[in-house]
Structures are given as C-alpha cells and as structure tokens.
Amino acid sequence: MIIKKIINYIYGYLRIVVEGYYIERFINICRNRNYMMWNIKKVNDINIALNIEIKHFREICKIAKKTQCKIRIKAKRGLPFLLNKYKKRKLFALFLILVLGIIFFSSHFVWNIEIIEENGLAIENIMEDIQEAGLRIGTLKNDIDTKEIINKVRLERDDIAWIGIELKGTNAIVRLVKADEKPEIVDENEYCNIVSNKNGVITKINAQDGTANVKVGDTVSVGDVLINGWMEGKYTGIRYVHAKGEVEARVWYTMNKTIPYKATEKQYTGNVETNYGIKINNFKINFSKGVSKFEFYDTIETENKIKLFSNFYLPISVVKTTHEEYGEVQKTYSMEEAKKIGIQEIEEELESQIENQENIVNKNINTYENENSIDIYVTYEVLETIGTNEKIVF
C-alpha cells in the first residue's frame, strides 16, 4: 500500500467530485475499462469523491458526459503539480537535477536480484552462492561477467540442471532449473551387479540375467550384492552380464519421540504492532524507535524495493516490521493424550517417507511411561522393491 501511494504521488493524480443520477453506471464503465480509481467516498445520493490517474482524465470526462454526469476537480496532487508550482525556483530546479542525476547514476548498478525457479522446485541457499560468485546488490553492471558467475555456481552445485542470468535495468533476473535426483544409470552394455539400497529381509527374488546371491528369508544391508553380474555355464564357464531382475523385501521405517505431560505453547492474542522504515542500500532508517509494548511477540519483517518501471529498481526499500503478540499457555496432558499426540506426529512423518502406503503390512507401536513424559516408538513394516545397479570394476 505504501509503495502504491509513492508511485501515485510520483506520477500525480486528481481528486474529483462526480455529480449525477447515474453514478453507478459511470463507475462500472470506468472499471470495465480498467481505469484505476481509489479512495471512493459517497458525499450524498448524487455526489461521490474519488481519486483518478492523470492519464485517464480526458477519457473519464467523456464517460461522464455519456452517463449525464458532471465532473469537478477538487484537488491536484503529486510530483508533476509540485514541479509545475515551483518550476521557476532555482533551488528546486537544482534539486530536481540532483535527483535525476542520482537516478541516472543508480541505473549503472544492480539494485535487485530476482530468482525464478522455472520448474517450481525450490533450490536451497542459492542466493548465497550467487552472491559468492560475484552477483551482489550494488555491483556495477559493467563489472558483472554473467558467464563467469554461471560457471562458478554450476561448479559449486550439482543440483542445478541449467542457470541463466539476464540484466534488465537495475534488475538481475536469475532463472534456474533444478536437476532431477536420479540414481547413476549404468549403460546396458556394461557389466553390473544389483546391490541393496535398503536394509531388509528378502521376500522374493527373480534373477533374469545374472546369478542370485541371496535367497528368500535372508537379511540384507545397504550395499550387499543381491544379484551377481555373472553367470556360470557347464561348458562356457563364467561370463559377465548386465544383471537384471526383481527383488522384493520387507523393510522397516522407525521413529521415536518423547512427549512431556506439561508443555508451554504459544497462543496468539490477535494484537499487532506495525512499524515502517526506509532502507537505502544497507543503511536503515526506522520511523519508530520505540520498544514494543508486548512482552512476548513474533517479529515479521518484509522489504519492498521501490521501482520506477518494471525492471528499474532504486536502492531504496520500504521496510515493514510487524510484531504479533502471543501469550505463553501452560498445557497439561494426560498419559493417553500425550500418547495420542505423539503417535499422530510420528505417523504423519513416517507416512510422508513411504511412497506407496498400500504396501504397509504391519505397524508396531511401543510406549514407555516416565514420571514427566512418555516415550513413543512406531515402526512400519513395508513390502518394497529394492536394489540398484552397481558397475563391476575389474
């Protein structure tokens, strides 16, 4: 809201009064044409006051005439009218030249970095790596070598499939595509074993190419060979192959938690404090220096950069700081309540790890009561296909 007010002030706007019996029709036509109107107030049954942009004034006058309404300008507000009022004053002219000079000087730097993940997958800590590679707020655009920055980031990260950097105005747009996490693929023409990628007990094994190294009922650990990448014939002897087959096993997912009978929880009161400030590059000016009156509160800070055009950011930001008050509430749970809470939390976490929950064949819950808490252990037994290819190195 603050940024919109600043932009409207920069471009200028009119406060007008519309009089007539078809005011609703007048407003509907303006809105259908996407003319921006705000701060609309009803004066009486045939009069309303509202703000409009300067550029739409002539078109709005035509609409008023069409709807048999009259328009009267109540006030002219914004920088253009201020400039017109003081255009003959030398001091103001010097100030205007200074402002334009600062804007021109600022246009040679990057004041905003916009990161766009093309496939919607978030990439952790990418901003830190981009800044470490040389793309920082306040960097002179002529000193930015996008190819070098791209190469540095890709050398540091193996979770990025593609990265592109585009400089537009004072905005640096970084587009990223996250790499899919896939196991190493062994070429069909290369010899390989099938090894276990999970701990479990074998329930089924079918070796199509290669020799089974385990049998039903065997316990296996991560890295154990399940199907050897070789076959032995009576007359041909041992020959190596690209192992193929299907291995199924019982695997276990286990998690435990301790739930106390007494806990302190947050309870928000709905009371909020909001303060504003201005940040010029790394220098921050707070409009309110007072300490929060709340005893317990969470602080949420948002920063909105000011821009003149779509990609022309200024080194100025409006900082909004919000304090949300909460009280500390002491909760006391019975043993059964604590048990129910713990089991629900563990089950939600475990089930998020299991791809197909229909393959869960058994669930085991153990609880151990203590004086002030309860220990909960939950184990899911799941039937899963296991095994991954591992190249044979001679």
Secondary structure, 3 states (H helix, E strand, C coil): CHHHHHHHHHHCEEEEEEECCCHHHHHHHHHHCCCCEEEEEEEECCEEEEEEEHHHHHHHHHHHHHCCCEEEEEEEECHHHHHHHCCCCHHHHHHHHHHHHHHHHHCCECCEEEEEECCCCCCCCHHHHHHHHCCCCCCEHHHCCHHHHHHHHHHHCCCEEEEEEEEECCEEEEEEEECCCCCCCCCCCCCEEEECCCCEEEEEEEEEECEECCCCCCEECCCCEEEECEEEECCCEEEECECEEEEEEEEEEEEEEEEECEEEEEEEEEEEEEEEEEEECCEEEECCCCCCCCCCEEEEEEEEEEEEECCEEEEEEEEEEEEEEEEEEEEECCHHHHHHHHHHHHHHHHHHHCCCHHHEEEEEEEEEECCCEEEEEEEEEEEEEECEEEECCC
